[in-house]
Amino acid sequence: MSAPIELYYWPTPNGWKVSIALEEMGLAYDLKPVNIGAGEQFEPDFLKISPNNRMPAIIDPDGPDGLPIAIFESGAILQYLGRKSGQFYPADPRARAAVEQWLFWQMGGLGPMAGQAHHFRTYAKAIEPDESKLDYGKTRYTNEVNRLYGVLERALSDGRDYIAGEYSIADMAIWPWILPEGQGQDLADFPLLSAWMDRVGARPAVKTGRALGTDMRRPLDEDSADGKKARDLLFGQKARV
Ligand SMILES: N[C@@H](CCC(=O)N[C@@H](CS)C(=O)NCC(=O)O)C(=O)O
């Protein structure tokens, strides 16, 4: 039996992708919390693993050549775990391309756009007291997330149960990012997406992965010294060279 994978993690949508995948694939892991609200993502040892000062990241002590391997970026981690376990990432080139297009769609579109929607709708008012200055950003990203929900709804309209056909790492990447309340969306407008959310969310591994470390997280819009410190750390970043 191989040594547990080290999971560098904080309970956020990008973190959940990997905790869900590890649970689904039945891979043993050791949780290594990275409190991004307290600045632990800037610690030199973590930056050696994840030079972008973002979690999630993993170290697999038992890499492809038998040596340890460190990986950052949730999409790359999902692909790695899918290859390692031989699950949820089909080897057939056509099926693999179908999974990858949705995985990259999440990484380059839904994740960043939904992240900005959360920022302008929830967190920015604690930084910019003049809320009228937030209106353009709020509308821009809320509309874009609405468009992206529509893309998922149309994809699911051909009767498929999962986004790339069979259940895959693409579902694991997208599911944690459908958070209608914080993104200004109403799932009643997207019945097929809503049913897919329930279908994926009912999986025991998804429930376990989604719940990992829930008690560690503090709301970023919290009116407290910790909340302010977290916002300064997360939203005031410039190059650190
Ligand atoms: N593209 C990256 C994004 C990861 C990311 O944005 N992680 C956030 C939390 S969801 C983070 O670690 N933030 C720390 C920071 O902003 O300093 C991935 O998918 O892994």
The ligand as a Tripos MOL2 file, in Angstrom:
@<TRIPOS>MOLECULE
LIG
   20    19     1     0     0
SMALL
NO_CHARGES

@<TRIPOS>ATOM
      1 N1         -6.2110   28.1770  -10.3560 N.3       1 LIG1
      2 C1         -5.9790   27.7810   -8.9940 C.3       1 LIG1
      3 C2         -6.7370   28.7120   -8.0800 C.3       1 LIG1
      4 C3         -6.5260   28.3530   -6.6230 C.3       1 LIG1
      5 C4         -7.0320   29.4660   -5.7290 C.2       1 LIG1
      6 O1         -7.4260   30.5410   -6.1880 O.2       1 LIG1
      7 N2         -6.9920   29.1950   -4.4250 N.am      1 LIG1
      8 C5         -7.3680   30.2280   -3.4880 C.3       1 LIG1
      9 C6         -8.4910   29.7770   -2.5890 C.3       1 LIG1
     10 S1         -9.9150   29.2310   -3.5350 S.3       1 LIG1
     11 C7         -6.1630   30.5510   -2.6270 C.2       1 LIG1
     12 O2         -5.4080   29.6770   -2.2640 O.2       1 LIG1
     13 N3         -5.9890   31.8270   -2.3040 N.am      1 LIG1
     14 C8         -4.8860   32.2840   -1.5410 C.3       1 LIG1
     15 C9         -4.4740   33.6680   -1.9200 C.2       1 LIG1
     16 O3         -5.2150   34.3260   -2.6870 O.co2     1 LIG1
     17 O4         -3.4280   34.1160   -1.4530 O.co2     1 LIG1
     18 C10        -6.4410   26.3330   -8.7980 C.2       1 LIG1
     19 O5         -7.4350   25.9740   -9.4160 O.co2     1 LIG1
     20 O6         -5.7860   25.5960   -8.0390 O.co2     1 LIG1
@<TRIPOS>BOND
     1     1     2 1
     2     2     3 1
     3     2    18 1
     4     3     4 1
     5     4     5 1
     6     5     6 2
     7     5     7 1
     8     7     8 1
     9     8     9 1
    10     8    11 1
    11     9    10 1
    12    11    12 2
    13    11    13 1
    14    13    14 1
    15    14    15 1
    16    15    16 2
    17    15    17 1
    18    18    19 2
    19    18    20 1
@<TRIPOS>SUBSTRUCTURE
     1 LIG1         1 GROUP 0 **** ****
